[in-house]
Amino acid sequence: MRENARVTADYKGDYQELVDEISELLGAPATLENRDFELIAFGTYDSEGELDASALDPVRTRSILTRRSTSAVRTWFEGFGITRATGPVRIPPTPEAGVYRGRICLPVRHRGVVLGYVWLLDDDPGPTERQLAAAMAVTTRIGALLADEAQAGADLTRELRAVLTAERDWQREMAVAELRAGLGGRSEGPYTMVCVAPWPSAAPDDAPSVRTVPGATALCAAPWGEGAFPAPEAAGDAGQALALLVRLRSTDALAPAVSAAGRLLEQAGGKRRRGGAAGARRAAGIAAARTGLAGLGAAWQEAAGAARAALAEPGLGPVAEWARIGPYRLLTALPAEVAHDPVVAPLLVPAHRELARTAEVFLDCAGQASRTAAELGIHRQTLYYRLSRVEHLTGLDLDDGEDRLLLHMALKGARL
């Protein structure tokens, strides 16, 4: 928490020295940004002793003043292949994008992974190949420093678990404050929560390293099967889920969370808790995106609810987004005893399983007999007979809209 923030601050001077070294080598001011395009250090070298105002086109000015670039700018620059490059990349001026001066990007890598970028303006004649090679050698040192910082400040497991398991509002607020301190300047970006359930381990600390999951900011094992997050009986695993905090480029782009969820499901499929059921089905849920950390408690409920929905309704998964689970958004928010209406209980015994399925498909098909019969592969007369049995067992009238609504919700709730 505070230690992580202090670690980040301790590295700032080192970054500044290295960026100044590159500026001296190239005879031009350089800037260092992390892979999220957040400004880390800005070299102010100038041959006249002061910075030339012409160097500050709109993109560069915004980066220096706000210490970050927009997602549109980031996407535009990444289109030149800087995330894959191992050497300098020249980017031409594009006034319509606010880039009035050409750029040279020096990718900062560590063990093959891009961790940031050093930027400088591409003047004529510009730096020589020998100068650029010397600057790239400095980026190697920057990459090692970024990797060290990430390793020193990456483990926020305890802080995230405290947020998700807090029983009172004031406890959650304190836990969020600690998590925010641990994240430092990264705490205000767009985030979402991912829930992978059930996680194949009974040990709360048995979770993958956050550094093995692209896009992950923090992760932990969290309770699954208690309170608001009951585990389906078919899951056949311990009461643990994996909670993942994912940083996004924007609130309308969940792709990093979808990718991370898919990777974690693959990992979970390769693990099995000792004594657990082989081949237990798993799913992942993704919450709606949020800016900042204040809504993490609600985001976790959404992610867990979406995972439950995907386990209950395979067609929604294996990765389900909260915004796309329809009526399950309401049903997963209900306590189990509320979702199970007694009038539908006779349909839920094993002997009447086929009747329950028939009723659910009929309601899914908006009460259209021909569609329902085709979906079930039965004759319409058989369908009518089964529906009459449903009415007899439940006392509900399938010609009544409110009775249909109650039956539909109760059958869907029973899946959870």
C-alpha positions in Angstrom: 0.0 0.0 0.0 2.0 3.0 1.2 5.2 1.1 0.6 4.2 0.5 -3.0 3.6 4.2 -3.5 6.9 5.0 -1.9 8.6 2.5 -4.2 7.1 4.3 -7.2 8.3 7.7 -6.0 11.8 6.4 -5.3 12.2 5.5 -9.0 11.3 8.9 -10.4 14.7 10.4 -10.0 16.4 7.4 -11.7 14.0 7.7 -14.7 14.7 11.5 -15.0 18.5 10.9 -15.0 18.2 8.3 -17.8 15.9 10.4 -19.9 18.3 13.4 -19.5 21.1 11.0 -20.6 19.1 10.2 -23.8 18.4 13.9 -24.4 22.1 14.6 -24.2 23.0 11.7 -26.5 20.6 12.8 -29.1 20.8 16.6 -28.7 17.0 16.9 -28.3 14.5 16.7 -25.5 13.1 13.3 -24.9 10.0 12.1 -23.0 9.4 8.7 -21.3 6.0 7.2 -21.1 4.9 3.9 -19.8 3.0 1.4 -22.0 -0.3 3.1 -21.0 1.0 6.4 -22.4 1.3 8.0 -19.0 4.2 10.5 -18.7 7.0 9.4 -16.4 9.8 11.8 -17.2 10.5 14.7 -19.5 14.0 15.8 -20.6 14.4 19.5 -21.1 17.7 19.5 -23.1 18.0 22.4 -25.6 21.1 23.6 -27.4 20.3 27.2 -26.6 19.6 26.5 -23.0 15.8 26.7 -23.2 13.1 24.6 -24.8 11.9 25.6 -28.3 8.2 26.4 -28.2 7.8 24.9 -31.6 8.4 21.5 -30.1 5.1 21.6 -28.3 2.4 20.5 -30.8 -1.0 19.7 -29.3 -0.3 16.0 -28.6 3.0 16.7 -26.9 1.6 19.7 -24.9 -1.3 17.6 -23.6 1.0 14.7 -22.6 3.3 17.1 -20.6 0.5 19.1 -19.0 -1.9 16.2 -18.1 0.8 13.5 -17.9 -1.2 11.2 -20.2 -2.4 10.8 -23.8 -5.9 10.1 -25.0 -6.9 6.6 -26.0 -7.3 7.9 -29.6 -3.7 9.2 -29.6 -2.5 5.9 -28.2 -4.3 3.8 -30.8 -2.9 6.1 -33.6 0.7 5.7 -32.5 0.3 2.0 -31.8 -0.8 1.6 -35.4 2.8 2.2 -36.5 3.8 -1.1 -34.8 5.6 0.4 -31.8 4.3 -2.4 -29.5 6.1 -5.0 -31.5 9.2 -3.0 -32.5 12.6 -3.8 -31.1 14.3 -0.7 -32.6 13.6 3.0 -33.3 10.3 3.7 -35.2 9.9 6.9 -37.2 6.4 8.3 -37.3 5.6 11.0 -39.8 3.8 14.3 -39.0 0.0 14.2 -39.2 -1.5 17.7 -38.6 -5.1 16.4 -38.7 -4.2 14.2 -35.7 -2.6 17.1 -33.8 0.9 15.7 -34.6 2.6 18.6 -36.3 6.1 17.3 -35.9 7.4 13.8 -36.8 8.4 11.5 -34.0 11.0 8.9 -33.3 9.8 6.2 -30.8 12.4 4.2 -28.9 10.5 1.2 -27.5 11.5 0.3 -23.9 11.6 -3.5 -23.5 12.5 -5.9 -20.8 12.9 -9.6 -21.6 10.9 -9.2 -24.8 8.0 -7.3 -23.2 7.4 -3.7 -24.1 7.1 -1.6 -20.9 7.2 1.9 -22.2 8.4 4.3 -24.9 10.9 7.1 -25.2 9.8 9.8 -27.6 11.7 12.6 -29.4 10.9 14.9 -32.3 12.3 13.9 -35.6 14.2 17.0 -36.9 16.2 17.2 -40.1 18.8 15.8 -40.3 18.0 14.1 -37.0 20.1 11.7 -34.9 22.5 9.4 -36.5 22.2 5.6 -36.4 25.1 5.5 -34.0 23.3 8.0 -31.7 20.1 6.0 -31.8 22.0 2.8 -31.0 23.5 4.5 -27.9 20.0 5.7 -26.9 18.6 2.2 -27.3 21.2 1.0 -24.9 19.9 3.4 -22.3 16.3 2.2 -22.9 17.5 -1.2 -21.9 18.4 0.2 -18.5 15.1 2.0 -18.3 13.3 -1.3 -19.1 15.1 -3.1 -16.2 14.1 -0.2 -13.9 10.4 -0.4 -15.0 10.4 -4.2 -14.5 12.0 -3.8 -11.0 9.3 -1.2 -10.1 6.5 -3.4 -11.3 7.8 -6.3 -9.3 8.2 -4.2 -6.2 4.7 -2.7 -6.4 2.7 -5.4 -8.1 1.4 -7.5 -5.2 -1.8 -5.8 -4.1 -3.5 -9.1 -3.3 -4.2 -8.3 0.4 -5.6 -4.8 -0.5 -7.9 -6.1 -3.2 -9.2 -9.0 -1.0 -9.9 -6.5 1.8 -12.1 -4.4 -0.6 -14.1 -7.4 -1.8 -14.6 -9.1 1.6 -15.4 -5.9 3.7 -18.6 -6.4 5.6 -19.3 -2.7 6.4 -19.2 0.4 4.2 -16.5 2.1 6.4 -14.3 -1.0 6.2 -14.6 -1.0 2.4 -13.8 2.7 2.2 -10.6 2.1 4.2 -9.7 -0.9 2.0 -10.3 1.2 -1.1 -8.0 3.9 0.2 -5.2 1.5 0.8 -5.6 0.0 -2.7 -5.6 3.5 -4.2 -2.4 4.3 -2.3 -0.8 1.1 -3.6 -1.7 1.9 -7.2 -0.6 5.5 -7.0 -1.2 7.5 -10.2 -2.8 4.5 -11.8 -5.8 4.5 -9.5 -8.0 6.9 -11.5 -8.0 5.1 -14.9 -10.9 3.1 -16.2 -11.3 -0.3 -14.5 -13.4 -3.3 -14.5 -13.6 -6.5 -12.3 -13.5 -10.0 -13.6 -14.7 -13.1 -11.7 -13.6 -16.6 -12.6 -15.6 -19.2 -10.8 -15.3 -21.6 -9.3 -11.5 -21.3 -8.9 -9.9 -24.8 -8.4 -8.3 -24.2 -5.1 -9.3 -24.2 -1.5 -6.4 -22.0 -0.5 -7.1 -18.2 -0.6 -3.5 -17.4 -1.5 -3.3 -20.0 -4.3 -3.7 -17.6 -7.2 -1.5 -16.9 -10.3 0.9 -14.0 -10.2 -0.6 -10.8 -11.5 2.3 -10.4 -13.8 1.3 -13.5 -15.7 -2.1 -12.0 -16.7 -1.9 -9.3 -19.4 -3.8 -6.2 -18.4 -4.2 -7.2 -14.8 -3.6 -4.7 -12.0 -4.4 -6.8 -9.0 -5.9 -10.2 -8.3 -6.8 -12.4 -5.4 -8.9 -15.4 -4.4 -12.3 -14.4 -3.0 -15.2 -16.2 -1.3 -17.6 -18.0 -3.6 -20.6 -19.8 -2.2 -21.4 -17.4 0.6 -23.6 -14.3 1.0 -24.5 -12.8 -2.3 -22.5 -15.2 -4.4 -23.8 -18.8 -4.0 -22.0 -21.4 -6.1 -24.1 -23.6 -8.3 -24.2 -27.2 -7.0 -23.0 -28.4 -10.4 -19.7 -26.5 -10.0 -18.4 -29.2 -7.8 -15.5 -27.1 -6.4 -14.4 -25.2 -3.4 -16.0 -21.9 -2.3 -13.4 -19.7 -4.0 -13.5 -17.5 -7.1 -10.7 -15.6 -8.6 -11.1 -11.8 -8.6 -9.2 -9.7 -11.1 -8.9 -5.9 -11.4 -8.2 -5.0 -15.0 -7.2 -1.6 -16.2 -8.9 -0.5 -19.4 -8.0 2.0 -22.2 -11.6 3.4 -22.0 -14.9 2.6 -20.4 -16.3 1.3 -23.7 -13.6 -1.1 -24.5 -13.7 -4.4 -22.4 -11.3 -6.3 -24.7 -8.4 -6.5 -22.1 -10.8 -8.0 -19.6 -12.2 -10.5 -22.1 -8.7 -11.6 -23.0 -7.6 -11.9 -19.4 -10.8 -13.9 -18.5 -10.2 -16.3 -21.3 -6.6 -16.9 -20.2 -7.6 -17.5 -16.6 -10.3 -20.0 -17.7 -7.6 -21.9 -19.6 -5.4 -21.9 -16.5 -8.3 -23.1 -14.3 -9.0 -25.9 -16.7 -5.5 -27.2 -16.2 -5.8 -27.3 -12.4 -8.0 -29.4 -10.1 -8.3 -29.1 -6.4 -7.4 -32.2 -4.5 -10.6 -34.1 -3.9 -12.5 -31.8 -6.3 -14.7 -32.9 -9.1 -13.0 -33.6 -12.4 -14.1 -31.6 -15.3 -16.1 -29.1 -13.2 -17.6 -26.4 -15.4 -16.3 -22.9 -14.9 -17.2 -19.5 -16.2 -16.0 -15.9 -16.0 -18.0 -12.7 -15.5 -17.1 -9.1 -16.4 -18.5 -6.1 -14.7 -19.4 -2.8 -16.3 -16.4 -0.5 -16.6 -15.9 2.3 -14.1 -13.6 5.2 -13.7 -11.7 5.1 -10.4 -12.0 2.6 -7.5 -14.9 3.8 -5.5 -17.4 1.4 -7.1 -15.3 -1.8 -6.8 -17.7 -3.4 -4.4 -20.6 -3.0 -6.8 -18.3 -4.1 -9.7 -17.4 -7.3 -7.9 -21.1 -8.1 -7.4 -21.7 -7.6 -11.2 -18.7 -9.7 -12.2 -19.8 -12.5 -9.8 -23.4 -12.3 -11.0 -22.3 -12.5 -14.6 -20.2 -15.6 -13.8 -23.2 -17.2 -12.0 -25.4 -16.4 -15.0 -22.9 -18.0 -17.4 -22.8 -21.1 -15.2 -26.6 -21.3 -15.2 -27.1 -20.5 -18.9 -24.2 -21.9 -21.0 -25.3 -19.9 -24.0 -24.1 -16.7 -22.1 -20.6 -18.0 -21.6 -18.0 -19.1 -20.9 -17.2 -15.3 -20.6 -20.3 -13.2 -19.8 -20.4 -9.5 -19.6 -22.8 -7.9 -17.1 -24.4 -5.7 -19.7 -25.3 -8.7 -21.8 -26.9 -11.2 -19.4 -30.4 -9.7 -19.6 -32.9 -10.8 -16.9 -30.0 -12.4 -14.9 -29.0 -8.9 -13.9 -32.1 -8.8 -11.7 -32.1 -12.4 -10.7 -28.5 -12.6 -9.6 -29.2 -9.6 -7.3 -31.9 -11.5 -5.4 -31.3 -13.6 -2.3 -31.7 -17.3 -3.0 -34.8 -17.7 -0.8 -36.5 -14.9 -2.8 -35.7 -16.3 -6.2 -37.2 -19.7 -5.3 -40.9 -19.1 -5.3 -42.9 -21.9 -3.6 -45.6 -22.1 -6.3 -43.0 -23.4 -8.8 -41.4 -25.9 -6.4 -43.5 -28.9 -7.7 -41.9 -28.4 -11.1 -38.3 -28.5 -9.8 -38.3 -32.1 -8.5 -36.4 -34.6 -10.7 -39.5 -36.3 -11.8 -40.8 -33.2 -13.5 -37.6 -32.0 -15.0 -39.0 -32.3 -18.6 -42.1 -30.3 -17.7 -39.9 -27.5 -16.3 -37.8 -27.5 -19.4 -40.9 -27.4 -21.6 -42.3 -24.4 -19.6 -39.0 -22.5 -19.8 -38.6 -23.0 -23.6 -42.3 -22.0 -24.1 -41.7 -18.8 -22.2 -38.4 -18.2 -24.0 -40.3 -18.5 -27.3 -42.7 -15.8 -26.2 -45.5 -18.3 -25.8 -45.5 -19.3 -29.5 -46.5 -23.0 -29.7 -45.0 -23.7 -33.1 -41.6 -22.3 -32.2 -41.6 -24.1 -28.9 -42.6 -27.5 -30.5 -39.9 -27.1 -33.1 -37.3 -26.2 -30.4 -38.2 -29.2 -28.3 -38.7 -31.6 -31.3 -42.1 -32.6 -30.2 -45.7 -32.5 -31.6 -47.8 -29.5 -30.8 -50.4 -31.8 -29.0 -47.6 -33.1 -26.8 -46.7 -29.5 -26.0 -50.2 -28.6 -25.1 -50.5 -31.7 -22.8 -47.3 -30.8 -21.0 -48.3 -27.2 -20.5 -51.6 -28.3 -19.1 -49.7 -30.4 -16.6 -47.5 -27.4 -15.7 -50.7 -25.4 -14.9 -52.1 -28.2 -12.9 -49.0 -28.6 -10.8 -48.4 -24.9 -10.1 -51.9 -23.5 -10.2 -50.7 -20.9 -12.6 -52.6 -19.7 -15.7 -50.3 -19.5 -18.7 -52.7 -17.2 -20.4 -52.1 -14.7 -17.7 -49.2 -12.3 -18.2 -48.3 -12.0 -14.5 -48.4 -15.8 -14.0 -46.1 -16.2 -17.0 -43.7 -13.6 -15.5 -43.6 -15.3 -12.2 -43.0 -18.8 -13.7 -40.3 -17.5 -16.1 -38.4 -15.7 -13.3 -38.7 -18.6 -11.0 -37.4 -21.1 -13.6 -34.5 -18.9 -14.5 -33.8 -18.3 -10.8 -33.7 -22.0 -10.2 -30.8 -22.3 -12.5 -28.8 -20.1 -10.2 
